Amino acid sequence: MAERAALVTGASSGIGLAISRALAEDGYAITASARRPQKLEEAVAGLAADGFEVTAVPADVSSEDDIKALVAAHREKYGRLDVLVNNAGVGIGGAVEEAETKKIDMQIDVNLRSYVIAMREALPMLKEAGAEHGKALIVNTASIAGKGGQGWLAVYSATKAGVIGLSQATQMEVGKDGVQVTALCPAFVDTPMTEWVQGQVKPEEMIQPEDLAETVRLLLRTSRYCLIPEVVFSRPGDPSAFAT
């Protein structure tokens, strides 16, 4: 059994992969999950080549059955869970009056519903870890768009605002069990998800996935008596950083 273990969704690239690598470097055994098996296997192979303990479990987090199977696979492999990172996400731009129902549902299912189900399924293991060492951690990737709605990203903004509220409410329920919940709220991060805006903002001038990974390290290194409910990441001079 691993001394510490983490489960990360959306782990095949970007933020999820960076967090997986940081946790692996710090001695965590990792269950890495993403929707596309081949891309996930390539990412996991890169981590394994560096000597890290990591297992790939493909899952479509819009499926409740897939999430249940993912958590069960992690439990069977590692027997414990100290960190859950809900990071899978999808953003689809467009005006509200043109929104397609299937695209609305997809964003709600992936960005918000999956987080609820994953926490529900994982909390028994997280509470066991919290009872053992006083600080199990849930990290939910939200967005600066959840702090202040963004036009042409209305549904995405709504789901990310939901993630923030979900994180706050869950913390009220599980804090007594040694489990902390933090929402990460970044502006544009240099990931495949932000390729559409790279004509306006250079990738090297965006927030980097490693910035969020280092923040997860901070969350784990503070004392059990230090709760950080959310972290907002902004680019210097970006007026949207102050949206509330």
N, C-alpha and C positions, 0 to 999 in steps of 0.2 A: 504494500500500500504506500502511495506517495505521502510525503510529509505535508505537502500543500498541493492543491489542484485547482485548476480554473477551467471554466467553460466559456468560450467566446464565439458568438455568432457573427456572421459577416466577416469571417476571418481570412478570406482568400486574398485580400488586398487591402490597401489603404489603412484606415484607422484600426480595423480589427486585426490585421496582420501585424501592425506595429505594436499594438497592445499585447498580442500573443508573444511576440519576440521579447518584449520587455519583461513579461512575467516569466517566460522560460529562462531568460538570463538570470532572473532572481530565484530560480530553483523550483518554480511551479511546474508540475506536469499539466499539459494542456490538452483539452479536447477542443479542436478547431472545427467549426462548422460553417458551411456556406451552401448555396443552392446548386452551383455548378460543380459536379464531382471532379472533372479534369482540372479545372483551375484550382480547386481546393487541394487536390493531390500534389500539384506542382508547388503550391505555397508550403505545404507541410513537408514536402521533400527537402525544400530549402532549409527549413528549420531543423529537420532531422539530420541533415548533412553537417550542421554545426554542433551536433551532439546533444540536441535538446530532446526531452521526452514529450512527444506530441502525437496525438491520434486524430485522424481525419474522420468525421462523421457527417456526410452530406445530409442536408435537410432543407426542405422548403418550409420556412417558418410561417407561411400562410396556412399551413396544415397543422391542426391540433395534434393529429396522430404522429406527424413527423417530430414535433417538439417533444411529445411524450417519449418517443423512441430515442431521441437525442439525449435527453436527461437520463433515461434508463441505461443507455450505452455508456455514458460517462460514469454512472454509479457502478456498473458492472466492472468497468476497466480500472477505476481508481478508488472507489469506495468512499470518497469524501468530496466535498466541494467547499472551497474557501472563498472563491471569487466567481461571480457570474457577470459576464459582460454582454448585455443585450445591445448589439451594435448593427444588426441587419437593418437595412433601410432602403427605401425607394422614394424618389421624388419625381413627379410628373407635372411639368409646367402647363399653364393655360388659364384662360379666363373661366370664372365660375359658370358663366352662362353657356359655355361650351364643354363643360365637364362631362365625360362619359362615366356612366355608373360603374362599369367594370374597373376603370382606373381609380375611381373614388374608393371602391371596395379594396382594391389591391393595396393602396397606401394605408388605409385604416388597418387592414389585416397584418401587413408586414411591420409597419412603424409603431403600432400601438397594441393591437390585440395580441400579437405574438409575445410582447413584453409581459403582459399580464399572465399569459399561460405559462411562459418560461419561469417566471418568478413563482407562480403557484406550484409548479412541479418541482422546482429546485429548493424551495424554502425548507423542507425537512432536513436536507443535508446542510444547508447554510446555517440553520439553527444549531445543529450538532457542532459545527465548526465554531460558531459563536460561543457556545457553552464551553468549548474546549479552550479557546485562546482569546476570547473576548472581542474579536473583531473580524467577522466575516463581512464581505463587501459585495454589494450589487452596484454595478455601473450601468446606467442607461444612457445611450447616446441620444440626446435631443438635438437642438439646433438653436442658433440665435433667432431663427424664424419662429421659434416657439416663445420667445420673449416679446416679440412684436410682429404681428402678422405681415407677411410680404405679399404684395399684389402679384397675381399670376402664379402664385404658389400657395393658394388659399387652403387647399386640402392638406398639403404637406405641412403648412404652418399650424393648422389645427391639430394634426396628429402629434407634432412636436410639442405644442403647448400641453396636449394631453399627457405626453411622457413626463413633462415637468410636474404636473399635478399628480400623476400616478406615483411618481417617485416620492413626492412630499407625503402623500397619504400613506404609502406603504411604510415609510420610515416611522410614522406614528404607531403603526401596528407592530413592527418587528424590532424597534430599538431596544426594548427590554430583553430581547433574546441575543444581544451581542451582534446584531446585523445592522450594518449601515448602508444607506442608499444614497447615491449621488447621481445627479443628472449633469451630463456634459453638454454645453450649449455653444458650439463653435460657429463662427462665421465660415466663409469659404475655406475649405481644407483641400490641399492638393491631392485629390483622389480621382479615380475614374468618374465618380459621380458629378464632379464639377468641371468636366471637360467642356461643357457647353458655354462656360463663362470665361474660358481662358483667352478669348479675344479681347476681353475687358480687363482682366487681371492676370498677370503673368504667374505661372505655376510657382516659380521660385519666390514670389511675393505673397503667396497665400500662407495661411497657417499650415504647418506640416503635421502629418500623422504622428510623428514622433513627439510633437508637443503634447498631444493628448495622452500618449503612452507614458510620458514622464509624469503627467498629472496623476495617472493611476498609481504610479509608484509612490507619489507623495501621499495619496489617500491611504495607502497601505502602511506607510511609515509613520504617520501621525498616531498619537495615542488613542486608545479606545474611548477616551473622554473628549476627543476632538471630532465633531461631526461637521463635514463640509457638504451641505445639502445640494449645492450646484456650483458649477464653475462656468463662467462665460469667457469665451475666447474671442478676441476681436483683433482686427488689423489696425495699426496705428493710423489715425486720421479718418477712419471709416465712420460716418455719422450713424450708420445702422447699429453700431456697437452700443448706442445709448437708447435704442428702442426699448420701451417698456409696455 
